[in-house]
Amino acid sequence: MKTSRFIVAGLLLACLGQAAQAKVTRLEITSKQPYGSFQAGDYVRWDGRIVGELAPDAGTIPDLDKAMRNAHGMVEYSARVILFMPANGNGALLVDVPNRGHAYANALYNSPRGLPSQSGNLEPGTGFLEDHGFTAAEVYWELGQGADLPSFTDAQGKQRFVEGVGFAIVRDAADFLAHAAADSAGTPNPLAGTISRVLAVGKSQDGRFLKTFLLNGFNTVDGRSVFDGMHVFVSGAGLLPILRSGTGPGSSADGAPSFAEPEFPGVHDGVLTIGEIVAKAEARGEVAPKMLLLNSTVDYLSIRASLGRTGATGTVDLPLPANVRMYDVAGASHATVVKAETCNLTPGRLDWAPVARATLLRLDDWVAANVAPPPTTLMPLVSAKGDPGVLQAPKNLPDAVVQVPQRDADGNPVGGVRMPDIAVPLGVNGVQNEPLSFTCSLVGAYQPFAQTKDAAGSDQRPSLAERYKDNADYVNRVRIAAREAETAGFLLPEDAAVIVNAAVAAPIFGPAAPSGPPR
């Protein structure tokens, strides 16, 4: 019994010591304004900053011990935060990790069909998040993009910023908002007592942020998980290289491997798959969050997404952990834009915001009630070794084979999550764009089918007139495809209705002839 008491006391002291090493000391709100009225009630938007401090010897952040200290001997940081809060929420806090200083949650979940919201958009759009009662927090973490990171002067007299503190900012802010009653000065936490679960969302750069966050032990505070679930979009394979000290003014996370810089360091130099990351977290005794990972078709062409399935060797998919589902959105682009004036081809246009919305609700159900989401749904792959239109493996991975989705006779990818846009196509989706610049290779391309056989010229693919009998036939097929996607769990009823209505409102053969006498 005596030994057990010592063990318990030791664990308690360890937890108290960890809690004392990192905390939010001040929440400073600078602006409060109404945000709108939704199905979940009225929302408000609060803008401000958090100030926090870290023990110099805390955790695994390189060079933290060299940073300047405050009067308490701690290392301070501050960061911008924006809170979107309902009068009556659903209990879920959604923490959005901004990408290069641009918020992404509204663009991912609140975009209307045909007019994709861009990163940085803070307008409610369709109001999906708000109608469902999510509380949302934008937590800025990146050097030069809303976060003031601790610094020190190196041996050469250069100022260096401790960029790994970005992980601590997101961790401490999320934990404070979910669990604290007030900050150290007594300022109340406006979310106190309203949050039962915490979800994180990150797209591209910030999907890699979340995976690196989990890999390096930032998802635990005082023995509890920070994030219960993670919604990770188009992150491909690999990590985010900010566990270092940079000279600024920009972040070390700003760049990524590309056709112009295929050997960009820090992304594909180490762990590639989510299975490896989860295994390391569980080996430390952590409970890994439930995770949904989404890939676009263009990710396989331009950011080596296949390595996130196979790792650094061969072409065989590695098994996914029980807490992970992975979904390939067939025909989708990494980024959906209205225009891409520097690109040679029409940018990709497949709207995959409905998949984002549906899978967020599936993730929340999984976390809140242990209702399993749809099974992993992937596109079959083929080797792209030597293809100049595909970003090949870096030289440091000599046994890695980059693969791309198999395509049908039209050129559209097979398998994966299939929205009506790809199941009932009007053209080829998810094509590589040109030139192979960073932007064009991420927006991909869309190539419409010819209207008639005569207009097709040398194009051997069937024209629209050969594929569909008339507008009614096309709309009926869209209706069937929408119902199938809804049954599979990747489309909500309200989005299915919007998609069918859009097909009716934009007839592919022109307006139908009037029937019956005029009225």
C-alpha positions as CSV (number, residue, x, y, z in Angstrom):
1,M,0.0,0.0,0.0
2,K,2.8,2.4,0.9
3,T,4.4,1.8,-2.5
4,S,1.1,2.5,-4.3
5,R,0.7,5.7,-2.4
6,F,4.1,6.9,-3.4
7,I,3.4,6.0,-7.1
8,V,0.1,7.9,-7.0
9,A,1.7,10.9,-5.3
10,G,4.5,10.9,-7.9
11,L,2.0,10.8,-10.8
12,L,0.1,13.7,-9.2
13,L,3.2,15.8,-8.8
14,A,4.2,15.0,-12.4
15,C,0.8,16.2,-13.6
16,L,0.9,19.3,-11.5
17,G,4.4,20.0,-12.7
18,Q,3.3,19.6,-16.3
19,A,0.4,21.9,-15.7
20,A,2.7,24.6,-14.3
21,Q,4.9,24.4,-17.3
22,A,2.4,25.7,-19.8
23,K,-0.7,27.9,-19.5
24,V,-2.7,30.7,-20.9
25,T,-2.2,33.7,-18.6
26,R,-4.4,36.3,-20.3
27,L,-7.3,36.4,-22.6
28,E,-7.6,39.9,-24.1
29,I,-10.8,40.5,-26.0
30,T,-10.6,43.7,-28.2
31,S,-13.8,43.4,-30.2
32,K,-17.3,42.0,-29.7
33,Q,-19.9,42.0,-32.5
34,P,-23.0,40.0,-33.5
35,Y,-22.4,37.4,-36.2
36,G,-25.9,36.4,-37.3
37,S,-28.9,34.3,-36.4
38,F,-29.0,30.6,-37.3
39,Q,-30.9,27.5,-36.5
40,A,-28.8,27.1,-33.3
41,G,-29.7,30.7,-32.3
42,D,-27.7,33.9,-32.3
43,Y,-24.0,33.9,-32.7
44,V,-21.4,36.5,-31.7
45,R,-17.8,37.0,-32.9
46,W,-15.1,38.0,-30.4
47,D,-11.7,39.1,-31.6
48,G,-8.6,39.2,-29.3
49,R,-5.4,37.7,-28.3
50,I,-4.2,35.0,-25.8
51,V,-1.0,35.4,-23.8
52,G,0.7,32.3,-22.5
53,E,3.9,31.2,-20.9
54,L,6.0,28.1,-21.0
55,A,8.7,26.7,-18.7
56,P,12.1,27.0,-20.5
57,D,12.7,23.3,-20.0
58,A,9.2,22.2,-21.0
59,G,8.5,19.6,-23.7
60,T,10.3,19.0,-26.9
61,I,10.5,22.5,-28.4
62,P,14.1,23.1,-29.7
63,D,15.8,26.2,-28.3
64,L,13.0,27.1,-25.9
65,D,15.6,27.2,-23.1
66,K,17.5,30.0,-25.0
67,A,14.5,32.3,-25.3
68,M,14.0,35.5,-23.3
69,R,12.2,35.1,-20.0
70,N,9.7,37.2,-18.1
71,A,9.8,38.3,-14.5
72,H,8.6,34.8,-13.5
73,G,11.4,33.1,-15.3
74,M,9.0,31.8,-18.0
75,V,9.0,32.1,-21.8
76,E,6.0,34.2,-23.1
77,Y,4.1,34.1,-26.3
78,S,1.0,35.8,-27.6
79,A,-1.3,35.0,-30.5
80,R,-4.4,36.3,-32.3
81,V,-7.7,34.4,-31.6
82,I,-11.2,34.8,-33.0
83,L,-14.2,33.1,-31.4
84,F,-17.5,32.4,-33.0
85,M,-19.9,31.5,-30.2
86,P,-23.6,30.4,-30.2
87,A,-26.2,31.2,-27.6
88,N,-26.9,27.4,-27.5
89,G,-24.2,25.3,-28.9
90,N,-23.9,21.6,-29.6
91,G,-21.1,21.1,-27.1
92,A,-18.4,20.8,-29.8
93,L,-15.5,23.3,-30.1
94,L,-14.0,23.3,-33.6
95,V,-10.4,24.7,-33.5
96,D,-9.3,25.9,-36.9
97,V,-5.6,26.0,-37.6
98,P,-5.1,28.9,-40.0
99,N,-3.0,28.4,-43.2
100,R,-0.3,31.0,-43.7
101,G,-2.5,33.4,-41.6
102,H,-5.7,32.6,-43.4
103,A,-8.6,31.0,-41.6
104,Y,-10.0,28.0,-43.4
105,A,-13.1,26.6,-41.6
106,N,-15.6,28.8,-43.3
107,A,-14.1,28.0,-46.7
108,L,-14.2,24.3,-46.0
109,Y,-17.7,24.0,-44.5
110,N,-19.7,27.1,-45.4
111,S,-19.0,27.4,-49.1
112,P,-22.0,27.6,-51.5
113,R,-22.2,25.5,-54.6
114,G,-20.6,27.1,-57.6
115,L,-18.9,29.9,-55.6
116,P,-16.2,28.4,-53.5
117,S,-15.2,30.5,-50.5
118,Q,-11.4,31.2,-50.4
119,S,-9.1,30.9,-47.4
120,G,-9.2,33.8,-45.1
121,N,-13.0,34.2,-45.5
122,L,-14.6,34.9,-42.1
123,E,-18.1,35.5,-43.4
124,P,-20.7,32.8,-42.4
125,G,-21.6,31.9,-46.0
126,T,-24.2,29.1,-46.0
127,G,-24.1,29.1,-42.2
128,F,-23.6,25.3,-42.0
129,L,-21.3,25.4,-38.9
130,E,-23.6,27.8,-37.1
131,D,-26.9,26.0,-38.0
132,H,-25.4,22.8,-36.4
133,G,-24.3,24.7,-33.3
134,F,-20.5,24.4,-33.5
135,T,-18.4,26.8,-31.5
136,A,-15.4,27.8,-33.6
137,A,-12.0,29.2,-32.6
138,E,-9.4,30.5,-35.0
139,V,-6.0,30.2,-33.3
140,Y,-3.1,31.8,-35.1
141,W,0.2,30.1,-34.5
142,E,2.6,31.0,-37.3
143,L,5.6,33.3,-37.3
144,G,4.7,36.5,-39.2
145,Q,1.0,35.5,-39.3
146,G,-0.6,36.6,-36.1
147,A,1.6,34.9,-33.5
148,D,4.3,36.7,-31.5
149,L,6.9,33.9,-30.8
150,P,9.7,34.0,-28.3
151,S,13.2,34.7,-29.6
152,F,16.8,34.7,-28.7
153,T,20.1,35.9,-30.2
154,D,22.4,33.2,-31.5
155,A,26.2,33.0,-31.4
156,Q,26.4,35.0,-34.6
157,G,24.3,37.8,-33.3
158,K,21.2,37.0,-35.3
159,Q,17.7,37.0,-33.8
160,R,16.0,33.7,-34.0
161,F,12.4,32.8,-33.3
162,V,11.4,29.6,-31.5
163,E,8.9,28.4,-34.1
164,G,7.9,25.2,-32.4
165,V,6.0,27.3,-29.9
166,G,3.3,27.4,-32.6
167,F,2.3,23.9,-31.5
168,A,2.2,25.0,-27.8
169,I,-0.1,28.0,-28.7
170,V,-2.7,25.8,-30.4
171,R,-2.5,23.2,-27.5
172,D,-2.8,25.8,-24.7
173,A,-5.5,27.8,-26.4
174,A,-7.6,24.7,-27.1
175,D,-7.2,23.3,-23.6
176,F,-7.9,26.7,-22.0
177,L,-11.1,27.2,-24.0
178,A,-12.4,23.7,-23.3
179,H,-11.5,23.4,-19.7
180,A,-10.5,26.6,-17.9
181,A,-12.9,28.8,-15.8
182,A,-10.8,31.9,-16.1
183,D,-7.3,33.1,-17.0
184,S,-4.6,33.9,-14.4
185,A,-5.9,37.4,-14.0
186,G,-9.4,36.2,-13.4
187,T,-10.9,37.1,-16.8
188,P,-13.6,34.5,-17.4
189,N,-13.3,32.0,-20.2
190,P,-16.4,32.8,-22.3
191,L,-16.8,29.1,-23.2
192,A,-16.5,27.8,-19.6
193,G,-19.0,24.9,-19.0
194,T,-20.2,24.8,-22.6
195,I,-17.7,22.4,-24.2
196,S,-17.9,18.6,-24.1
197,R,-15.5,17.7,-26.9
198,V,-12.9,19.4,-29.0
199,L,-12.2,18.9,-32.7
200,A,-9.4,20.3,-34.8
201,V,-9.4,21.1,-38.5
202,G,-6.5,21.7,-40.7
203,K,-6.1,21.9,-44.5
204,S,-2.9,21.3,-46.5
205,Q,-0.1,22.9,-44.5
206,D,-2.2,22.7,-41.4
207,G,-3.2,19.1,-41.9
208,R,0.6,18.5,-41.7
209,F,0.6,20.8,-38.6
210,L,-2.0,18.5,-36.9
211,K,-0.1,15.3,-37.8
212,T,3.2,16.8,-36.5
213,F,1.4,18.1,-33.4
214,L,0.2,14.6,-32.6
215,L,3.5,12.9,-33.5
216,N,5.5,15.1,-31.0
217,G,3.2,14.8,-28.0
218,F,1.4,18.1,-28.0
219,N,-2.1,16.5,-27.9
220,T,-1.9,15.8,-24.1
221,V,-2.2,18.2,-21.2
222,D,-2.3,17.0,-17.6
223,G,-3.0,13.5,-18.8
224,R,-6.0,14.4,-20.9
225,S,-6.3,14.8,-24.7
226,V,-6.5,18.2,-26.2
227,F,-8.3,17.2,-29.4
228,D,-10.8,14.3,-29.3
229,G,-11.0,14.4,-33.1
230,M,-9.1,15.7,-36.1
231,H,-10.5,16.6,-39.5
232,V,-7.4,16.6,-41.8
233,F,-7.7,17.8,-45.4
234,V,-5.4,17.3,-48.4
235,S,-2.2,17.1,-46.3
236,G,-0.6,14.4,-48.5
237,A,2.2,12.7,-46.7
238,G,4.7,14.0,-44.3
239,L,5.2,16.7,-41.6
240,L,5.5,20.4,-40.9
241,P,9.1,21.6,-40.3
242,I,8.7,24.1,-37.5
243,L,10.4,22.3,-34.7
244,R,13.4,24.7,-35.3
245,S,14.4,28.3,-34.8
246,G,14.1,30.5,-37.8
247,T,15.4,34.0,-38.6
248,G,12.1,35.2,-39.9
249,P,10.3,37.3,-41.0
250,G,8.4,34.4,-42.5
251,S,7.7,31.0,-41.2
252,S,9.7,27.9,-41.9
253,A,6.4,26.2,-42.7
254,D,5.6,28.5,-45.6
255,G,7.2,26.4,-48.3
256,A,6.6,22.8,-49.4
257,P,8.0,20.4,-52.0
258,S,6.9,21.4,-55.5
259,F,7.9,20.8,-59.1
260,A,10.3,23.8,-58.8
261,E,11.7,22.6,-55.5
262,P,11.2,18.9,-55.2
263,E,13.9,18.4,-52.5
264,F,12.3,21.0,-50.1
265,P,13.5,19.7,-46.7
266,G,11.6,18.8,-43.6
267,V,8.3,17.5,-45.1
268,H,9.2,14.1,-46.5
269,D,12.4,13.5,-44.5
270,G,10.8,11.3,-41.8
271,V,7.4,9.9,-40.9
272,L,5.1,9.7,-43.8
273,T,2.0,7.7,-42.7
274,I,-0.7,8.3,-40.1
275,G,-0.1,4.8,-38.9
276,E,3.4,5.6,-37.8
277,I,2.2,8.8,-36.1
278,V,-0.5,7.0,-34.1
279,A,1.8,4.2,-33.1
280,K,4.2,6.7,-31.6
281,A,1.5,8.5,-29.7
282,E,0.1,5.3,-28.3
283,A,3.5,4.1,-27.3
284,R,3.7,7.1,-25.0
285,G,0.4,6.0,-23.4
286,E,-1.7,8.6,-25.2
287,V,-5.2,8.0,-26.5
288,A,-5.0,9.0,-30.1
289,P,-7.8,11.2,-31.4
290,K,-10.4,9.9,-33.9
291,M,-9.2,11.1,-37.3
292,L,-10.8,11.5,-40.8
293,L,-8.2,12.2,-43.5
294,L,-9.4,13.5,-46.9
295,N,-7.3,13.5,-50.1
296,S,-8.1,15.1,-53.4
297,T,-7.2,13.5,-56.8
298,V,-4.8,16.3,-57.5
299,D,-2.9,15.6,-54.3
300,Y,-1.6,12.4,-55.9
301,L,-0.3,14.3,-58.8
302,S,1.3,17.2,-57.0
303,I,2.0,16.5,-53.4
304,R,2.9,12.8,-53.3
305,A,-0.3,11.7,-51.4
306,S,0.3,8.1,-52.2
307,L,3.3,8.0,-49.8
308,G,0.8,8.7,-47.0
309,R,-0.7,5.3,-47.9
310,T,2.4,3.2,-48.6
311,G,5.2,4.9,-46.8
312,A,8.7,5.1,-48.2
313,T,8.8,1.7,-49.8
314,G,6.9,-0.1,-52.6
315,T,3.3,0.3,-53.7
316,V,1.3,-1.6,-51.0
317,D,-1.1,0.3,-48.8
318,L,-0.1,0.0,-45.1
319,P,-3.0,-0.8,-42.7
320,L,-4.7,2.2,-41.0
321,P,-5.2,2.3,-37.2
322,A,-8.6,1.7,-35.8
323,N,-9.0,5.4,-34.9
324,V,-8.5,6.6,-38.6
325,R,-10.5,6.7,-41.7
326,M,-9.2,7.9,-45.0
327,Y,-11.2,9.2,-47.9
328,D,-10.2,10.0,-51.5
329,V,-12.5,12.5,-53.2
330,A,-12.5,11.4,-56.8
331,G,-11.9,14.2,-59.3
332,A,-11.3,16.9,-56.6
333,S,-8.6,19.5,-56.7
334,H,-6.4,20.4,-53.8
335,A,-7.8,24.0,-54.0
336,T,-11.0,25.0,-55.7
337,V,-11.0,28.4,-57.2
338,V,-13.2,30.4,-59.6
339,K,-10.3,31.7,-61.7
340,A,-6.6,30.8,-62.2
341,E,-5.4,33.3,-64.8
342,T,-1.8,32.2,-64.8
343,C,-2.8,28.6,-65.7
344,N,-3.2,27.2,-69.2
345,L,-6.3,25.1,-68.4
346,T,-9.6,25.7,-66.8
347,P,-9.1,25.1,-63.0
348,G,-10.7,22.1,-61.4
349,R,-14.4,22.8,-60.5
350,L,-15.6,19.7,-58.7
351,D,-17.3,20.9,-55.5
352,W,-16.2,18.8,-52.6
353,A,-17.5,21.1,-49.8
354,P,-20.4,18.7,-49.3
355,V,-18.0,15.9,-48.4
356,A,-16.4,18.2,-45.9
357,R,-19.7,19.0,-44.3
358,A,-20.9,15.4,-44.2
359,T,-17.7,14.0,-42.8
360,L,-17.5,16.7,-40.1
361,L,-20.9,15.5,-38.8
362,R,-19.7,11.9,-39.0
363,L,-16.5,12.8,-37.1
364,D,-18.5,14.6,-34.4
365,D,-20.9,11.6,-34.1
366,W,-17.9,9.3,-33.8
367,V,-16.4,11.4,-31.0
368,A,-19.6,12.2,-29.2
369,A,-21.5,8.9,-29.4
370,N,-19.0,6.4,-30.9
371,V,-21.1,6.1,-34.0
372,A,-18.7,4.7,-36.6
373,P,-18.2,6.9,-39.8
374,P,-18.2,5.4,-43.3
375,P,-15.4,2.9,-43.9
376,T,-12.1,4.1,-45.6
377,T,-12.9,4.7,-49.3
378,L,-9.9,5.1,-51.6
379,M,-9.1,5.2,-55.3
380,P,-7.0,2.4,-56.7
381,L,-3.5,3.6,-57.7
382,V,-0.9,2.9,-60.4
383,S,2.7,3.7,-60.5
384,A,3.6,7.1,-62.0
385,K,7.4,6.5,-62.0
386,G,9.0,8.7,-64.6
387,D,5.9,10.7,-65.4
388,P,7.0,14.4,-65.7
389,G,3.5,15.6,-64.9
390,V,3.7,14.0,-61.5
391,L,5.9,15.1,-58.6
392,Q,8.3,12.3,-58.1
393,A,9.7,11.0,-54.8
394,P,12.6,13.0,-53.3
395,K,16.1,11.7,-53.6
396,N,16.3,10.9,-50.0
397,L,13.6,8.2,-50.5
398,P,15.1,6.0,-53.2
399,D,12.7,3.1,-52.6
400,A,9.6,5.3,-52.6
401,V,7.1,4.9,-55.6
402,V,4.8,7.8,-56.2
403,Q,1.4,6.5,-57.5
404,V,-1.6,8.2,-59.0
405,P,-5.3,7.2,-59.4
406,Q,-6.4,4.8,-62.0
407,R,-8.6,6.4,-64.7
408,D,-11.4,5.2,-66.9
409,A,-11.7,5.6,-70.6
410,D,-12.8,9.2,-70.3
411,G,-9.9,10.1,-68.1
412,N,-11.8,10.4,-64.8
413,P,-10.5,8.6,-61.7
414,V,-12.2,5.4,-60.6
415,G,-13.1,4.5,-57.1
416,G,-13.0,6.8,-54.1
417,V,-15.8,9.0,-52.8
418,R,-17.9,9.9,-55.8
419,M,-20.0,13.0,-55.9
420,P,-22.6,13.3,-58.6
421,D,-20.2,15.7,-60.5
422,I,-17.9,12.7,-61.1
423,A,-20.5,9.9,-61.2
424,V,-22.5,11.7,-63.9
425,P,-19.7,13.7,-65.5
426,L,-19.9,16.6,-67.9
427,G,-16.1,16.5,-68.4
428,V,-12.9,15.2,-67.0
429,N,-12.0,16.2,-63.4
430,G,-8.8,16.2,-61.5
431,V,-6.4,16.7,-64.5
432,Q,-2.9,18.1,-64.0
433,N,-2.8,21.8,-65.0
434,E,0.0,23.7,-66.7
435,P,2.5,25.2,-66.2
436,L,3.6,23.1,-63.3
437,S,3.8,26.0,-60.9
438,F,2.9,25.7,-57.3
439,T,-0.5,27.3,-57.8
440,C,-1.5,25.6,-61.1
441,S,-0.5,22.2,-59.9
442,L,-2.8,22.5,-56.9
443,V,-5.9,23.8,-58.6
444,G,-5.7,21.1,-61.2
445,A,-7.9,21.3,-64.3
446,Y,-11.3,20.5,-65.7
447,Q,-11.8,19.5,-69.4
448,P,-15.4,19.6,-70.6
449,F,-16.8,17.0,-73.0
450,A,-18.0,18.2,-76.4
451,Q,-21.7,19.0,-76.7
452,T,-22.2,16.9,-79.8
453,K,-20.3,14.3,-81.8
454,D,-19.7,16.7,-84.6
455,A,-18.2,19.3,-82.2
456,A,-15.9,16.7,-80.7
457,G,-13.4,16.7,-83.6
458,S,-10.6,14.4,-82.9
459,D,-11.7,13.7,-79.3
460,Q,-12.8,10.1,-79.2
461,R,-14.7,10.4,-76.0
462,P,-18.5,10.3,-76.2
463,S,-20.1,13.8,-76.4
464,L,-22.8,14.9,-74.0
465,A,-25.5,14.1,-76.6
466,E,-24.2,10.6,-76.8
467,R,-24.1,10.1,-73.0
468,Y,-27.5,11.5,-72.0
469,K,-30.8,11.2,-73.9
470,D,-32.0,14.6,-72.8
471,N,-32.0,17.0,-69.8
472,A,-34.4,14.8,-67.9
473,D,-32.1,11.7,-68.3
474,Y,-29.1,13.7,-67.0
475,V,-31.0,15.1,-64.0
476,N,-32.4,11.7,-63.2
477,R,-28.9,10.2,-63.2
478,V,-27.7,13.1,-60.9
479,R,-30.6,12.3,-58.6
480,I,-29.6,8.6,-58.4
481,A,-25.9,9.5,-57.8
482,A,-26.8,12.0,-55.1
483,R,-28.9,9.4,-53.3
484,E,-26.0,6.8,-53.5
485,A,-23.6,9.3,-52.0
486,E,-26.1,10.2,-49.3
487,T,-26.6,6.5,-48.5
488,A,-22.8,6.0,-48.3
489,G,-22.6,8.8,-45.7
490,F,-20.7,11.4,-47.8
491,L,-23.6,13.7,-48.7
492,L,-26.2,15.4,-46.5
493,P,-29.9,15.5,-47.7
494,E,-29.8,19.3,-47.9
495,D,-26.7,19.2,-50.2
496,A,-28.2,16.4,-52.3
497,A,-31.2,18.8,-52.9
498,V,-28.9,21.6,-53.9
499,I,-27.0,19.4,-56.4
500,V,-30.2,18.2,-58.0
501,N,-31.6,21.7,-58.2
502,A,-28.4,22.9,-59.8
503,A,-28.7,20.2,-62.5
504,V,-32.3,21.3,-63.2
505,A,-31.4,25.0,-63.2
506,A,-28.5,24.6,-65.7
507,P,-29.8,22.2,-68.4
508,I,-27.0,20.8,-70.5
509,F,-28.9,20.9,-73.7
510,G,-30.5,24.3,-73.3
511,P,-34.1,25.0,-72.0
512,A,-36.6,22.3,-72.5
513,A,-39.4,22.9,-75.0
514,P,-42.6,24.0,-73.3
515,S,-45.3,21.4,-72.9
516,G,-49.0,22.1,-72.9
517,P,-50.8,25.3,-73.7
518,P,-49.2,28.6,-72.5
519,R,-50.7,30.1,-69.3
